[in-house]
């Protein structure tokens, strides 16, 4: 398929999608904000080119922020990737509760990798596939543990639960 591209889109806490897509192409997915603190005021979106599991092993094409209302983590965010017939990538992020939106457009200019560099990255991805899958499994376990601790901490902050655990503290 000459007018196609292969995408591996990594979504936090939901694995990876790896597909061969015809151009033009558009996909979107609703994610949730995931940060180390509550009350974040923006979400940073980084766009990478590459097939490795770690962002540091891929090529950063660009980044942008999307403003949002201060709220607990876990708020919905819609991220949309589209590639037009000229190979121009547009990434849109929309914070659903406020409709705040931001966009980045990446053209086939100097900031993109050459065909040779892409082929090299594909070979590296094949070579380190097992290592990358181990990293993904570890990252998913760490994320689940972090969510568990976060939920437990918030549950213990509730007065009713606190009174049930420590009845002498009325």
C-alpha positions as CSV (number, residue, x, y, z in Angstrom):
1,X,0.0,0.0,0.0
2,X,1.9,3.1,-1.2
3,X,-0.3,5.8,0.2
4,X,-0.4,4.5,3.8
5,X,1.4,4.8,7.1
6,X,1.8,2.6,10.1
7,X,0.9,4.1,13.4
8,X,1.6,3.0,16.9
9,X,-0.4,5.3,19.2
10,X,0.3,4.8,22.9
11,X,-2.5,5.7,25.2
12,X,-1.9,5.8,29.0
13,X,-3.5,2.9,30.9
14,X,-4.9,1.3,27.7
15,X,-2.0,-0.2,25.8
16,X,-1.1,0.5,22.2
17,X,-2.8,0.5,18.9
18,X,-0.6,-0.5,16.0
19,X,-2.3,-0.4,12.6
20,X,-1.7,0.2,8.9
21,X,-3.8,3.2,7.9
22,X,-4.6,4.6,4.4
23,X,-4.0,8.3,4.0
24,X,-5.9,10.5,4.7
25,X,-6.5,9.2,8.2
26,X,-8.2,10.4,11.4
27,X,-8.5,8.8,14.8
28,X,-9.5,10.1,18.2
29,X,-9.7,8.7,21.7
30,X,-10.9,10.0,25.0
31,X,-8.2,9.8,27.7
32,X,-8.1,10.9,31.3
33,X,-5.7,13.4,32.7
34,X,-3.0,11.6,34.7
35,X,-0.6,13.7,36.7
36,X,1.1,13.4,40.0
37,X,-1.1,16.1,41.6
38,X,-4.7,17.3,41.7
39,X,-5.8,20.7,40.5
40,X,-3.7,20.9,37.4
41,X,-4.4,23.9,35.2
42,X,-3.2,22.5,31.9
43,X,-2.3,19.3,30.1
44,X,0.9,18.9,28.2
45,X,0.7,16.9,25.0
46,X,3.9,15.7,23.4
47,X,3.8,14.3,19.8
48,X,6.5,11.7,19.0
49,X,7.5,9.9,15.8
50,X,8.7,6.3,16.3
51,X,7.8,2.8,17.3
52,X,9.4,2.3,20.7
53,X,7.6,2.0,24.0
54,X,9.6,4.7,25.8
55,X,9.1,8.3,24.7
56,X,12.9,8.9,25.1
57,X,13.6,6.3,22.4
58,X,11.4,8.2,19.9
59,X,11.7,11.5,18.0
60,X,9.9,14.5,19.5
61,X,8.0,16.3,16.8
62,X,6.4,18.9,19.0
63,X,4.4,19.7,22.1
64,X,1.6,22.0,23.2
65,X,-0.5,22.7,26.3
66,X,-4.3,22.6,26.7
67,X,-5.7,24.7,29.5
68,X,-8.3,23.2,31.8
69,X,-10.1,24.0,35.0
70,X,-8.3,23.0,38.3
71,X,-9.8,19.6,39.1
72,X,-8.8,16.2,40.4
73,X,-6.9,14.0,38.1
74,X,-8.8,11.6,35.9
75,X,-10.8,14.3,33.9
76,X,-11.6,13.4,30.3
77,X,-9.5,14.7,27.5
78,X,-10.1,14.0,23.8
79,X,-7.0,13.7,21.6
80,X,-7.4,13.5,17.8
81,X,-4.7,12.6,15.3
82,X,-5.2,13.3,11.6
83,X,-3.0,13.0,8.6
84,X,-4.1,14.6,5.4
85,X,-3.3,13.6,1.8
86,X,-0.2,15.7,1.9
87,X,1.2,13.9,4.9
88,X,0.5,16.9,7.3
89,X,-0.1,15.7,10.8
90,X,-2.6,17.6,13.0
91,X,-3.0,16.8,16.7
92,X,-5.9,18.3,18.6
93,X,-6.5,18.0,22.3
94,X,-9.8,19.1,23.9
95,X,-10.5,19.2,27.5
96,X,-14.1,17.9,27.5
97,X,-15.6,19.6,30.6
98,X,-14.6,23.1,29.4
99,X,-14.3,22.7,25.6
100,X,-10.8,24.3,25.9
101,X,-8.9,23.1,22.9
102,X,-5.4,23.5,21.4
103,X,-3.9,22.2,18.1
104,X,-0.4,21.5,16.7
105,X,0.3,21.0,13.0
106,X,3.4,19.2,11.9
107,X,4.3,19.4,8.2
108,X,6.7,17.3,6.2
109,X,9.5,19.9,6.7
110,X,12.9,19.7,8.3
111,X,11.5,18.6,11.7
112,X,10.4,15.2,10.4
113,X,12.7,12.2,10.1
114,X,14.0,11.0,6.7
115,X,13.0,7.7,5.2
116,X,16.4,6.3,6.2
117,X,16.0,7.4,9.8
118,X,12.5,5.9,9.9
119,X,13.8,2.6,8.6
120,X,16.6,2.6,11.2
121,X,14.0,3.3,14.0
122,X,11.8,0.4,12.7
123,X,14.8,-2.0,12.9
124,X,15.6,-0.8,16.4
125,X,12.0,-1.3,17.5
126,X,12.1,-4.9,16.2
127,X,15.5,-5.5,17.9
128,X,14.3,-4.2,21.3
129,X,10.7,-5.5,21.1
130,X,11.0,-7.8,24.1
131,X,12.7,-5.1,26.2
132,X,10.0,-2.6,25.2
133,X,7.2,-5.0,26.1
134,X,8.8,-5.5,29.6
135,X,8.9,-1.7,30.0
136,X,5.2,-1.4,29.0
137,X,4.2,-4.2,31.5
138,X,6.2,-2.5,34.3
139,X,4.8,1.0,33.5
140,X,1.2,-0.4,33.6
141,X,1.8,-2.1,36.9
142,X,3.3,1.1,38.3
143,X,0.4,3.1,37.0
144,X,-2.1,0.7,38.6
145,X,-0.3,0.9,41.9
146,X,-0.2,4.7,41.7
147,X,-4.0,4.8,41.0
148,X,-4.6,2.4,43.9
149,X,-2.6,4.5,46.4
150,X,-4.3,7.7,45.1
151,X,-7.8,6.2,45.5
152,X,-7.0,4.8,49.0
153,X,-5.6,8.2,50.1
154,X,-8.8,10.0,48.9
155,X,-11.0,7.4,50.5
156,X,-9.2,7.8,53.9
157,X,-9.7,11.6,53.7
158,X,-13.5,11.1,53.8
159,X,-14.8,11.8,57.3
160,X,-17.3,8.8,57.3
161,X,-14.5,6.3,56.5
162,X,-12.2,7.9,59.0
163,X,-14.8,7.6,61.8
164,X,-15.4,4.0,60.9
165,X,-11.6,3.2,61.2
166,X,-11.0,5.4,64.2
167,X,-14.2,5.7,66.3
168,X,-12.4,7.4,69.1
169,X,-11.7,10.5,66.9
170,X,-15.2,12.1,67.0
